[in-house]
Amino acid sequence: MEEELRASLAARLGRPPRIAGVDEVGRGAWAGPVVVCAAVTDLSPPPELPGRGGRTVALTDSKLLTHAHREGFAAVLPGWLAGHALGAASPGEIDEAGMTEALRRAAVRALEALPEPPDVVILDGGHDFLRGPWRVRCEVKADQRSVTVAAASVLAKVHRDGLMAGLDAEFPGYGFADSAGYPSPAHQRFLEEHGPTPHHRLSWSYLDDLPRWRHLKRHRDPLAGEGQLSLL
């Protein structure tokens, strides 16, 4: 995708375009922030990692990589990228404004933290939740077709996994180090017994199934955010 955009934009700009790939992690979790990474390529070949039998492992969607390969790429990607930055929206912001607005805030924070503004942003998915001022190209499964989106997906996931692992010591039993706040069986069992932590999203529907803790549920003001994205 970067090659396609370079071919279409370089002549107009009079220089190679600055292309930022944006991806998020944590959208469907019950606890923890949603984290967005913006990664900018210098259009050089992306790094590869050594694999088994003399093969190499290519950069791709973080969900298709092993934990070890995600960690390996996270170590080398900052040296390859022309720039990258992370942004996050807290569980409280998600409860207050909804997931679409929380994603927008996190993405804007990441994009505004880049060393230079990008000429075009590639978003994974079919919905432009940024709403300007950037030129945006939405692409379903961009994390498998765009090296910058793949890089963003890896860096966002490794960063968020580290944050959630750090919460595990403070709130043992919820399995944050293993589930990263997603509804694993261990997480669900402990949540039912001990209730949500300050890092849980209290507007989520899981509280409807927890009679002891249902009174904690927050109901979002429908005017606080715009149309919501699916959590799946």
Helices and strands as residue ranges (DSSP letters): H 2-13, E 19-25, E 34-41, E 48-50, G 52-54, E 56-58, G 62-64, H 67-80, E 83-89, H 91-97, H 99-112, E 120-124, E 136-139, G 142-144, H 147-170, H 176-179, H 185-194, G 205-209, G 211-216
